[in-house]
Amino acid sequence: GQTEWNRVERFRGLTDLELNDTGVRQAEAAAARLREWTVAAIYASPLKRAMRTAEIIAQPLKLKVQPLESIIDMNFGKWHGLSLDEARQQYPELYALWETQPHKVQFPEGENLPHVQARAMSAVNALIDRHPSDTIVLVSHRVICKLLVLGLLGLDSSHFWQIEQNTAAINFFDVRNGLPIAITINETCHLKGL
């Protein structure tokens, strides 16, 4: 769900932000959409915004949210809290690279996309093994969701800008014979009218 920093487009990363009112309504809409499925488990990034979203989703399903450190948001290092304009002004060359070749960016005192994709995909592959025939829900962050969608499609992080992810969007994959099949990506129908 949305936070104030999503609304004004600041690099959030590991900054532990609360959902704003819109974010709570988005999480409630996602919960209503997910009630259609029989969910066995819910995992979430341990950051407040993801945990709160997951708790709202878990409540009608009567499930407990399990924190999963490997799907925590990207560490943007010195870019945490910067607006897009501030990042562009303070780090013009790096920002230009971020816009064109994001997989080549090493954030000052932070992470890079290939590392983040590897850690998140490792966690998802372990969950697929743990829940071979269950429906599970993962609640994470825009960057992580984009990287997971790419990873499940067999694509590396150089395709980062080719995936759109709105706050509280739903991506649905079915794993058949070990192969992830994309059913929906960035589904937002449940958010109409918010």
N, CA, C and O of each residue as an XYZ file, in Angstrom:
776
protein
N       0.814     -1.198      0.000
C       0.000      0.000      0.000
C       0.858      1.262      0.000
O       2.047      1.231      0.318
N       0.239      2.337     -0.354
C       0.938      3.615     -0.501
C       1.393      4.190      0.836
O       0.726      4.037      1.860
N       2.547      4.857      0.800
C       3.039      5.674      1.907
C       3.145      7.097      1.388
O       2.988      7.336      0.191
N       3.410      8.039      2.275
C       3.601      9.422      1.818
C       4.784      9.524      0.862
O       4.765     10.335     -0.064
N       5.814      8.705      1.080
C       6.985      8.766      0.200
C       6.693      8.173     -1.172
O       7.317      8.578     -2.153
N       5.764      7.225     -1.272
C       5.314      6.780     -2.597
C       4.605      7.932     -3.307
O       4.832      8.201     -4.487
N       3.747      8.595     -2.550
C       2.912      9.651     -3.120
C       3.756     10.761     -3.730
O       3.431     11.274     -4.801
N       4.843     11.136     -3.050
C       5.680     12.237     -3.536
C       6.928     11.741     -4.261
O       7.787     12.544     -4.625
N       7.041     10.428     -4.476
C       8.157      9.811     -5.202
C       9.522     10.093     -4.575
O      10.364     10.779     -5.155
N       9.718      9.545     -3.374
C      11.025      9.542     -2.721
C      11.536      8.108     -2.690
O      10.748      7.165     -2.634
N      12.849      7.946     -2.727
C      13.441      6.611     -2.616
C      13.202      6.108     -1.199
O      13.697      6.694     -0.236
N      12.445      5.023     -1.071
C      12.027      4.511      0.224
C      13.014      3.494      0.768
O      13.540      3.668      1.867
N      13.267      2.446      0.021
C      14.234      1.445      0.441
C      13.987      0.945      1.845
O      12.881      0.516      2.172
N      15.005      0.998      2.671
C      14.935      0.452      4.034
C      14.341      1.411      5.054
O      14.240      1.072      6.233
N      13.945      2.604      4.617
C      13.283      3.531      5.530
C      11.956      2.910      5.947
O      11.163      2.506      5.097
N      11.713      2.833      7.249
C      10.553      2.101      7.770
C       9.350      3.031      7.892
O       9.170      3.687      8.918
N       8.543      3.086      6.865
C       7.417      4.016      6.767
C       6.091      3.310      7.022
O       5.936      2.117      6.757
N       5.144      4.079      7.541
C       3.781      3.588      7.750
C       2.971      3.795      6.470
O       3.307      4.650      5.650
N       1.910      3.017      6.301
C       0.956      3.277      5.228
C       0.237      4.586      5.497
O      -0.006      4.939      6.651
N      -0.108      5.316      4.429
C      -0.996      6.464      4.608
C      -2.435      5.961      4.463
O      -2.651      4.762      4.283
N      -3.421      6.860      4.538
C      -4.822      6.441      4.472
C      -5.146      5.749      3.152
O      -5.888      4.767      3.126
N      -4.592      6.259      2.068
C      -4.795      5.622      0.763
C      -4.208      4.215      0.773
O      -4.815      3.284      0.245
N      -3.036      4.058      1.370
C      -2.388      2.755      1.453
C      -3.219      1.740      2.214
O      -3.277      0.572      1.830
N      -3.866      2.177      3.296
C      -4.736      1.277      4.060
C      -5.917      0.849      3.200
O      -6.273     -0.330      3.184
N      -6.533      1.793      2.480
C      -7.661      1.450      1.607
C      -7.212      0.516      0.479
O      -7.948     -0.395      0.099
N      -6.014      0.739     -0.053
C      -5.492     -0.152     -1.090
C      -5.300     -1.568     -0.548
O      -5.642     -2.545     -1.213
N      -4.754     -1.670      0.657
C      -4.547     -2.990      1.263
C      -5.880     -3.685      1.513
O      -5.995     -4.895      1.319
N      -6.881     -2.934      1.938
C      -8.214     -3.514      2.150
C      -8.808     -4.016      0.830
O      -9.444     -5.069      0.794
N      -8.599     -3.263     -0.248
C      -9.090     -3.694     -1.563
C      -8.357     -4.953     -2.033
O      -8.974     -5.857     -2.597
N      -7.051     -5.014     -1.802
C      -6.286     -6.215     -2.158
C      -6.775     -7.406     -1.336
O      -6.887     -8.518     -1.852
N      -7.065     -7.170     -0.056
C      -7.574     -8.245      0.809
C      -8.896     -8.780      0.270
O      -9.115     -9.991      0.246
N      -9.774     -7.884     -0.159
C     -11.061     -8.322     -0.705
C     -10.851     -9.163     -1.965
O     -11.544    -10.161     -2.164
N      -9.916     -8.775     -2.801
C      -9.618     -9.524     -4.033
C      -9.035    -10.902     -3.706
O      -9.395    -11.893     -4.342
N      -8.150    -10.966     -2.732
C      -7.463    -12.221     -2.402
C      -8.335    -13.203     -1.623
O      -7.993    -14.381     -1.518
N      -9.445    -12.735     -1.083
C     -10.368    -13.637     -0.380
C     -10.950    -14.687     -1.312
O     -11.477    -15.701     -0.854
N     -10.856    -14.452     -2.622
C     -11.385    -15.409     -3.595
C     -10.556    -16.694     -3.646
O     -11.019    -17.705     -4.173
N      -9.343    -16.664     -3.107
C      -8.439    -17.804     -3.181
C      -8.305    -18.468     -1.822
O      -8.515    -17.834     -0.788
N      -7.955    -19.746     -1.828
C      -7.644    -20.456     -0.595
C      -6.144    -20.316     -0.371
O      -5.338    -20.976     -1.027
N      -5.790    -19.454      0.555
C      -4.388    -19.108      0.801
C      -3.877    -19.905      1.990
O      -4.515    -19.947      3.042
N      -2.716    -20.539      1.816
C      -2.136    -21.369      2.878
C      -1.201    -20.577      3.789
O      -1.082    -20.889      4.974
N      -0.536    -19.552      3.243
C       0.444    -18.805      4.040
C       0.656    -17.422      3.438
O       0.492    -17.213      2.236
N       1.024    -16.484      4.306
C       1.340    -15.116      3.880
C       2.704    -14.753      4.432
O       2.953    -14.862      5.633
N       3.585    -14.318      3.541
C       4.929    -13.865      3.894
C       5.062    -12.400      3.513
O       4.496    -11.956      2.514
N       5.821    -11.644      4.320
C       5.975    -10.218      4.038
C       7.360     -9.726      4.421
O       8.009    -10.253      5.325
N       7.784     -8.707      3.709
C       8.965     -7.961      4.126
C       8.718     -7.466      5.545
O       7.587     -7.115      5.880
N       9.750     -7.427      6.389
C       9.542     -6.995      7.776
C       9.331     -5.492      7.953
O       9.054     -5.047      9.066
N       9.454     -4.700      6.889
C       9.230     -3.259      7.024
C       7.751     -2.979      7.289
O       6.877     -3.691      6.797
N       7.480     -1.919      8.082
C       6.119     -1.627      8.557
C       5.089     -1.566      7.436
O       3.995     -2.113      7.571
N       5.430     -0.904      6.328
C       4.440     -0.727      5.267
C       4.025     -2.060      4.647
O       2.857     -2.246      4.304
N       4.957     -2.974      4.503
C       4.629     -4.292      3.957
C       3.919     -5.153      4.998
O       2.946     -5.836      4.682
N       4.405     -5.120      6.236
C       3.761     -5.920      7.290
C       2.317     -5.475      7.514
O       1.432     -6.313      7.684
N       2.074     -4.170      7.515
C       0.707     -3.677      7.729
C      -0.201     -4.099      6.570
O      -1.336     -4.524      6.787
N       0.304     -3.979      5.343
C      -0.457     -4.426      4.178
C      -0.780     -5.912      4.315
O      -1.918     -6.328      4.097
N       0.218     -6.702      4.674
C       0.034     -8.151      4.823
C      -0.951     -8.473      5.950
O      -1.766     -9.386      5.815
N      -0.883     -7.740      7.044
C      -1.807     -7.982      8.162
C      -3.247     -7.713      7.759
O      -4.155     -8.443      8.155
N      -3.456     -6.654      6.963
C      -4.812     -6.355      6.475
C      -5.297     -7.475      5.571
O      -6.462     -7.866      5.638
N      -4.415     -7.993      4.725
C      -4.769     -9.108      3.840
C      -5.023    -10.385      4.642
O      -5.936    -11.148      4.326
N      -4.226    -10.614      5.668
C      -4.298    -11.850      6.456
C      -5.534    -11.938      7.344
O      -6.036    -13.031      7.605
N      -6.020    -10.798      7.805
C      -7.109    -10.797      8.789
C      -8.338    -11.595      8.327
O      -8.762    -12.494      9.054
N      -8.934    -11.313      7.155
C     -10.119    -12.100      6.775
C      -9.797    -13.560      6.438
O     -10.679    -14.419      6.452
N      -8.529    -13.825      6.137
C      -8.116    -15.198      5.833
C      -7.758    -15.980      7.093
O      -7.523    -17.187      7.048
N      -7.723    -15.272      8.211
C      -7.391    -15.871      9.509
C      -6.018    -16.541      9.492
O      -5.844    -17.657      9.982
N      -5.052    -15.831      8.917
C      -3.676    -16.315      8.842
C      -2.754    -15.361      9.585
O      -3.063    -14.184      9.768
N      -1.622    -15.894     10.004
C      -0.591    -15.073     10.645
C       0.461    -14.731      9.590
O       0.881    -15.590      8.815
N       0.876    -13.473      9.574
C       1.900    -13.035      8.620
C       3.265    -13.496      9.108
O       3.615    -13.323     10.276
N       4.026    -14.085      8.198
C       5.376    -14.538      8.509
C       6.390    -13.571      7.874
O       6.444    -13.457      6.650
N       7.197    -12.870      8.700
C       8.198    -11.961      8.121
C       9.254    -12.745      7.345
O       9.682    -13.822      7.762
N       9.662    -12.180      6.207
C      10.653    -12.820      5.355
C      11.689    -11.770      4.949
O      11.458    -10.956      4.055
N      12.822    -11.811      5.623
C      13.875    -10.811      5.445
C      14.369    -10.713      4.001
O      14.739     -9.629      3.552
N      14.379    -11.807      3.283
C      14.931    -11.825      1.923
C      14.130    -11.009      0.917
O      14.631    -10.708     -0.166
N      12.879    -10.640      1.261
C      12.087     -9.826      0.339
C      11.927     -8.390      0.848
O      11.024     -7.666      0.432
N      12.828     -7.995      1.762
C      12.858     -6.602      2.211
C      13.253     -5.723      1.028
O      13.890     -6.192      0.085
N      12.874     -4.458      1.081
C      13.147     -3.544     -0.025
C      14.639     -3.374     -0.255
O      15.462     -3.740      0.584
N      14.964     -2.818     -1.396
C      16.352     -2.587     -1.789
C      16.995     -1.541     -0.887
O      16.351     -0.572     -0.485
N      18.253     -1.746     -0.577
C      19.019     -0.750      0.172
C      19.557      0.265     -0.830
O      20.489     -0.018     -1.584
N      18.951      1.456     -0.824
C      19.370      2.530     -1.722
C      20.522      3.356     -1.147
O      20.946      4.333     -1.764
N      21.033      2.975      0.027
C      22.179      3.669      0.601
C      21.935      5.162      0.753
O      20.954      5.579      1.369
N      22.829      5.962      0.190
C      22.753      7.421      0.338
C      21.568      8.042     -0.407
O      21.292      9.232     -0.258
N      20.883      7.249     -1.193
C      19.710      7.767     -1.905
C      18.428      7.680     -1.074
O      17.402      8.225     -1.482
N      18.460      7.008      0.079
C      17.261      6.919      0.921
C      16.733      8.315      1.229
O      17.474      9.190      1.676
N      15.445      8.508      0.983
C      14.792      9.763      1.305
C      14.898     10.839      0.244
O      14.225     11.865      0.341
N      15.729     10.628     -0.768
C      15.863     11.629     -1.820
C      14.663     11.571     -2.768
O      14.144     10.496     -3.065
N      14.233     12.745     -3.236
C      13.248     12.777     -4.311
C      13.975     12.443     -5.607
O      15.204     12.408     -5.649
N      13.212     12.199     -6.654
C      13.826     11.913     -7.941
C      14.688     13.099     -8.397
O      15.794     12.904     -8.901
N      14.183     14.321     -8.221
C      14.952     15.511     -8.614
C      16.222     15.660     -7.782
O      17.275     16.005     -8.317
N      16.131     15.402     -6.481
C      17.325     15.497     -5.628
C      18.372     14.474     -6.038
O      19.560     14.791     -6.091
N      17.946     13.258     -6.325
C      18.900     12.229     -6.767
C      19.532     12.626     -8.096
O      20.734     12.449     -8.296
N      18.724     13.159     -8.998
C      19.223     13.587    -10.309
C      20.252     14.712    -10.155
O      21.255     14.735    -10.868
N      20.009     15.638     -9.233
C      20.920     16.776     -9.030
C      22.192     16.365     -8.294
O      23.281     16.811     -8.653
N      22.070     15.524     -7.274
C      23.232     15.149     -6.462
C      24.106     14.083     -7.117
O      25.312     14.030     -6.879
N      23.494     13.234     -7.941
C      24.225     12.126     -8.575
C      23.862     12.071    -10.066
O      23.285     11.081    -10.515
N      24.187     13.112    -10.837
C      23.700     13.175    -12.226
C      24.131     12.000    -13.102
O      23.317     11.488    -13.871
N      25.371     11.563    -13.010
C      25.826     10.455    -13.859
C      25.191      9.135    -13.427
O      24.748      8.349    -14.264
N      25.149      8.900    -12.133
C      24.555      7.666    -11.629
C      23.053      7.626    -11.914
O      22.505      6.575    -12.243
N      22.398      8.774    -11.785
C      20.960      8.829    -12.057
C      20.687      8.550    -13.534
O      19.733      7.847    -13.866
N      21.513      9.095    -14.413
C      21.359      8.832    -15.850
C      21.534      7.344    -16.136
O      20.817      6.783    -16.965
N      22.479      6.705    -15.456
C      22.678      5.263    -15.610
C      21.463      4.505    -15.071
O      21.034      3.520    -15.671
N      20.904      4.959    -13.942
C      19.709      4.351    -13.351
C      18.544      4.380    -14.342
O      17.767      3.428    -14.417
N      18.423      5.458    -15.094
C      17.327      5.579    -16.050
C      17.525      4.721    -17.304
O      16.549      4.359    -17.961
N      18.768      4.395    -17.640
C      19.037      3.707    -18.900
C      19.545      2.272    -18.734
O      19.188      1.389    -19.514
N      20.375      2.047    -17.719
C      20.942      0.722    -17.481
C      20.936      0.435    -15.972
O      21.996      0.348    -15.352
N      19.752      0.290    -15.390
C      19.641      0.186    -13.932
C      20.417     -0.970    -13.326
O      20.850     -0.888    -12.177
N      20.598     -2.038    -14.077
C      21.311     -3.212    -13.579
C      22.801     -2.942    -13.363
O      23.489     -3.745    -12.733
N      23.297     -1.833    -13.876
C      24.710     -1.486    -13.711
C      24.945     -0.511    -12.558
O      26.089     -0.141    -12.291
N      23.892     -0.094    -11.880
C      24.009      0.891    -10.799
C      24.317      0.204     -9.481
O      23.598     -0.699     -9.052
N      25.392      0.642     -8.846
C      25.690      0.254     -7.465
C      25.395      1.498     -6.632
O      26.107      2.497     -6.730
N      24.350      1.436     -5.813
C      23.985      2.603     -5.029
C      25.045      2.869     -3.957
O      25.496      1.934     -3.295
N      25.450      4.135     -3.778
C      26.466      4.454     -2.773
C      26.032      3.953     -1.397
O      24.986      4.351     -0.884
N      26.843      3.081     -0.809
C      26.572      2.466      0.496
C      25.297      1.621      0.466
O      24.671      1.405      1.504
N      24.911      1.143     -0.721
C      23.700      0.342     -0.858
C      23.929     -0.887     -1.716
O      25.051     -1.379     -1.831
N      22.859     -1.376     -2.314
C      22.877     -2.605     -3.087
C      22.818     -2.311     -4.588
O      22.784     -1.157     -5.014
N      22.807     -3.381     -5.368
C      22.558     -3.281     -6.802
C      21.455     -4.266     -7.177
O      21.174     -5.202     -6.428
N      20.836     -4.058     -8.326
C      19.697     -4.885     -8.733
C      20.022     -6.375     -8.876
O      19.234     -7.201     -8.417
N      21.158     -6.757     -9.498
C      21.422     -8.198     -9.608
C      21.490     -8.905     -8.246
O      20.981    -10.016     -8.098
N      22.117     -8.261     -7.256
C      22.205     -8.856     -5.918
C      20.815     -8.982     -5.294
O      20.477    -10.017     -4.719
N      20.015     -7.927     -5.411
C      18.677     -7.935     -4.815
C      17.804     -8.995     -5.485
O      17.059     -9.707     -4.812
N      17.900     -9.097     -6.820
C      17.119    -10.113     -7.520
C      17.530    -11.516     -7.073
O      16.676    -12.381     -6.882
N      18.825    -11.742     -6.909
C      19.302    -13.067     -6.487
C      18.780    -13.428     -5.108
O      18.339    -14.558     -4.898
N      18.819    -12.492     -4.156
C      18.355    -12.814     -2.800
C      16.855    -13.043     -2.755
O      16.382    -13.935     -2.050
N      16.100    -12.240     -3.505
C      14.645    -12.396     -3.509
C      14.230    -13.692     -4.219
O      13.341    -14.402     -3.749
N      14.869    -13.992     -5.337
C      14.534    -15.222     -6.066
C      14.908    -16.470     -5.269
O      14.209    -17.481     -5.334
N      15.991    -16.404     -4.529
C      16.371    -17.530     -3.688
C      15.267    -17.825     -2.671
O      14.921    -18.982     -2.431
N      14.724    -16.766     -2.080
C      13.643    -16.929     -1.111
C      12.390    -17.506     -1.768
O      11.750    -18.400     -1.214
N      12.043    -16.998     -2.938
C      10.841    -17.475     -3.626
C      11.000    -18.933     -4.047
O      10.064    -19.721     -3.910
N      12.153    -19.295     -4.547
C      12.375    -20.693     -4.929
C      12.262    -21.623     -3.723
O      11.739    -22.731     -3.840
N      12.749    -21.178     -2.567
C      12.607    -21.984     -1.347
C      11.136    -22.111     -0.949
O      10.707    -23.169     -0.490
N      10.358    -21.028     -1.126
C       8.931    -21.086     -0.801
C       8.178    -21.998     -1.770
O       7.251    -22.700     -1.365
N       8.565    -21.991     -3.034
C       7.943    -22.895     -4.016
C       8.185    -24.347     -3.598
O       7.288    -25.186     -3.690
N       9.401    -24.632     -3.139
C       9.708    -25.992     -2.666
C       8.929    -26.340     -1.398
O       8.485    -27.476     -1.231
N       8.764    -25.358     -0.507
C       8.069    -25.588      0.762
C       6.561    -25.744      0.571
O       5.906    -26.470      1.319
N       6.019    -25.058     -0.434
C       4.566    -25.060     -0.677
C       4.281    -25.532     -2.104
O       3.784    -24.747     -2.913
N       4.580    -26.788     -2.434
C       4.495    -27.230     -3.830
C       3.098    -27.158     -4.445
O       2.973    -26.990     -5.658
N       2.058    -27.279     -3.642
C       0.706    -27.243     -4.218
C      -0.197    -26.237     -3.501
O      -1.418    -26.289     -3.644
N       0.397    -25.328     -2.732
C      -0.367    -24.332     -1.987
C      -0.371    -22.986     -2.701
O       0.525    -22.669     -3.483
N      -1.403    -22.210     -2.410
C      -1.420    -20.807     -2.812
C      -0.833    -20.007     -1.652
O      -1.310    -20.093     -0.521
N       0.197    -19.236     -1.944
C       0.803    -18.386     -0.916
C       0.791    -16.945     -1.411
O       0.727    -16.680     -2.611
N       0.855    -16.030     -0.460
C       0.890    -14.601     -0.763
C       2.201    -14.031     -0.245
O       2.605    -14.294      0.888
N       2.854    -13.252     -1.082
C       4.047    -12.502     -0.677
C       3.726    -11.018     -0.771
O       3.177    -10.561     -1.774
N       4.062    -10.271      0.260
C       3.845     -8.825      0.259
C       5.206     -8.168      0.385
O       5.915     -8.351      1.375
N       5.557     -7.406     -0.628
C       6.880     -6.797     -0.652
C       6.798     -5.373     -1.189
O       5.836     -4.655     -0.916
N       7.796     -4.973     -1.942
C       7.962     -3.587     -2.370
C       8.096     -3.517     -3.885
O       8.397     -4.517     -4.537
N       7.874     -2.344     -4.434
C       7.848     -2.169     -5.891
C       9.094     -2.754     -6.565
O       8.977     -3.519     -7.523
N      10.278     -2.399     -6.073
C      11.514     -2.889     -6.693
C      11.588     -4.406     -6.603
O      11.916     -5.073     -7.584
N      11.286     -4.950     -5.436
C      11.354     -6.399     -5.249
C      10.335     -7.101     -6.148
O      10.650     -8.112     -6.775
N       9.128     -6.568     -6.207
C       8.100     -7.192     -7.054
C       8.514     -7.184     -8.520
O       8.327     -8.175     -9.226
N       9.079     -6.065     -8.981
C       9.538     -6.010    -10.370
C      10.612     -7.074    -10.620
O      10.581     -7.777    -11.630
N      11.558     -7.180     -9.687
C      12.645     -8.147     -9.853
C      12.147     -9.583     -9.771
O      12.657    -10.454    -10.476
N      11.159     -9.842     -8.921
C      10.602    -11.192     -8.831
C       9.835    -11.559    -10.098
O       9.958    -12.679    -10.594
N       9.048    -10.629    -10.623
C       8.341    -10.892    -11.877
C       9.353    -11.237    -12.964
O       9.184    -12.219    -13.687
N      10.402    -10.430    -13.079
C      11.433    -10.699    -14.082
C      12.067    -12.074    -13.859
O      12.216    -12.857    -14.797
N      12.438    -12.359    -12.604
C      13.080    -13.632    -12.293
C      12.186    -14.821    -12.602
O      12.649    -15.826    -13.143
N      10.912    -14.713    -12.263
C       9.981    -15.807    -12.537
C       9.766    -16.002    -14.040
O       9.441    -17.100    -14.492
N       9.952    -14.923    -14.807
C       9.853    -15.017    -16.262
C      11.176    -15.403    -16.918
O      11.262    -15.516    -18.141
N      12.211    -15.605    -16.090
C      13.519    -15.997    -16.617
C      14.326    -14.837    -17.172
O      15.224    -15.040    -17.989
N      14.013    -13.614    -16.732
C      14.705    -12.422    -17.214
C      15.567    -11.816    -16.114
O      15.225    -11.895    -14.934
N      16.684    -11.214    -16.503
C      17.549    -10.585    -15.511
C      17.133     -9.134    -15.261
O      16.186     -8.631    -15.866
N      17.853     -8.484    -14.368
C      17.478     -7.140    -13.931
C      17.708     -6.051    -14.974
O      17.315     -4.906    -14.750
N      18.335     -6.373    -16.111
C      18.495     -5.368    -17.167
C      17.142     -4.978    -17.764
O      17.040     -3.955    -18.441
N      16.103     -5.783    -17.521
C      14.753     -5.509    -18.026
C      13.892     -4.760    -17.005
O      12.671     -4.692    -17.151
N      14.520     -4.203    -15.982
C      13.827     -3.596    -14.845
C      12.739     -2.609    -15.263
O      11.639     -2.642    -14.712
N      13.022     -1.740    -16.217
C      12.057     -0.699    -16.606
C      10.952     -1.242    -17.510
O      10.053     -0.488    -17.885
N      10.989     -2.500    -17.864
C       9.954     -3.073    -18.724
C       8.783     -3.662    -17.924
O       7.826     -4.172    -18.508
N       8.860     -3.590    -16.612
C       7.794     -4.092    -15.744
C       7.225     -2.920    -14.954
O       7.964     -2.178    -14.307
N       5.915     -2.763    -15.011
C       5.232     -1.733    -14.214
C       4.704     -2.390    -12.945
O       4.206     -3.515    -12.979
N       4.814     -1.679    -11.824
C       4.262     -2.166    -10.558
C       3.670     -0.993     -9.801
O       4.388     -0.091     -9.371
N       2.347     -1.014     -9.640
C       1.669      0.000     -8.835
C       1.582     -0.483     -7.394
O       1.679     -1.679     -7.122
N       1.400      0.452     -6.482
C       1.234      0.046     -5.089
C      -0.050     -0.774     -4.968
O      -1.078     -0.443     -5.560
N       0.034     -1.837     -4.196
C      -1.077     -2.765     -3.917
C      -1.551     -3.516     -5.157
O      -2.656     -4.058     -5.168
N      -0.728     -3.552     -6.196
C      -1.047     -4.380     -7.369
C      -0.831     -5.852     -7.016
O      -0.101     -6.180     -6.081
N      -1.474     -6.721     -7.776
C      -1.350     -8.166     -7.562
C      -0.705     -8.794     -8.790
O      -1.134     -8.563     -9.921
N       0.328     -9.591     -8.552
C       0.939    -10.429     -9.579
C       0.594    -11.862     -9.205
O       0.780    -12.269     -8.058
N       0.096    -12.621    -10.159
C      -0.310    -13.986     -9.874
C       0.434    -14.933    -10.806
O       0.316    -14.849    -12.028
N       1.204    -15.837    -10.201
C       1.941    -16.867    -10.943
C       1.466    -18.231    -10.478
O       1.181    -18.438     -9.298
N       1.385    -19.155    -11.419
C       1.087    -20.549    -11.123
C       2.326    -21.347    -11.511
O       2.857    -21.179    -12.609
N       2.783    -22.205    -10.622
C       3.950    -23.034    -10.932
C       3.453    -24.399    -11.378
O       2.816    -25.125    -10.616
N       3.759    -24.739    -12.636
C       3.318    -26.014    -13.217
C       4.546    -26.796    -13.666
O       5.318    -26.333    -14.506
N       4.717    -27.985    -13.098
C       5.880    -28.819    -13.414
C       7.188    -28.042    -13.254
O       8.107    -28.181    -14.062
N       7.259    -27.227    -12.207
C       8.463    -26.461    -11.912
C       8.629    -25.191    -12.725
O       9.613    -24.474    -12.543
N       7.688    -24.891    -13.624
C       7.795    -23.715    -14.478
C       6.798    -22.646    -14.044
O       5.592    -22.893    -14.064
N       7.276    -21.457    -13.651
C       6.351    -20.377    -13.282
C       5.618    -19.853    -14.521
O       6.239    -19.533    -15.535
N       4.304    -19.772    -14.424
C       3.454    -19.278    -15.497
C       2.817    -17.974    -15.015
O       2.169    -17.956    -13.969
N       2.996    -16.886    -15.764
C       2.393    -15.600    -15.403
C       0.914    -15.617    -15.747
O       0.544    -15.801    -16.907
N       0.070    -15.426    -14.747
C      -1.378    -15.351    -14.951
C      -1.789    -13.881    -15.059
O      -2.480    -13.496    -16.002
N      -1.368    -13.069    -14.100
C      -1.576    -11.613    -14.176
C      -0.326    -10.917    -13.655
O       0.362    -11.414    -12.763
N      -0.055     -9.765    -14.230
C       1.046     -8.911    -13.764
C       0.497     -7.505    -13.584
O      -0.137     -6.950    -14.481
N       0.750     -6.938    -12.412
C       0.326     -5.562    -12.081
C      -1.202     -5.405    -12.163
O      -1.701     -4.398    -12.665
N      -1.920     -6.385    -11.679
C      -3.391     -6.297    -11.666
C      -3.823     -5.237    -10.656
O      -3.443     -5.284     -9.487
N      -4.621     -4.283    -11.126
C      -5.063     -3.183    -10.256
C      -6.564     -2.964    -10.304
O      -7.044     -1.951     -9.796
N      -7.321     -3.872    -10.895
C      -8.775     -3.692    -11.014
C      -9.430     -3.469     -9.650
O     -10.400     -2.720     -9.534
N      -8.894     -4.122     -8.630
C      -9.464     -3.991     -7.291
C      -9.253     -2.602     -6.688
O      -9.858     -2.272     -5.667
N      -8.408     -1.793     -7.307
C      -8.098     -0.453     -6.792
C      -8.920      0.647     -7.453
O      -8.794      1.813     -7.080
N      -9.755      0.301     -8.421
C     -10.552      1.315     -9.119
C     -11.453      2.057     -8.121
O     -12.100      1.448     -7.270
N     -11.472      3.353     -8.250
C     -12.322      4.177     -7.395
C     -11.692      4.600     -6.087
O     -12.326      5.311     -5.308
N     -10.460      4.185     -5.818
C      -9.820      4.605     -4.560
C      -9.145      5.957     -4.709
O      -8.558      6.464     -3.753
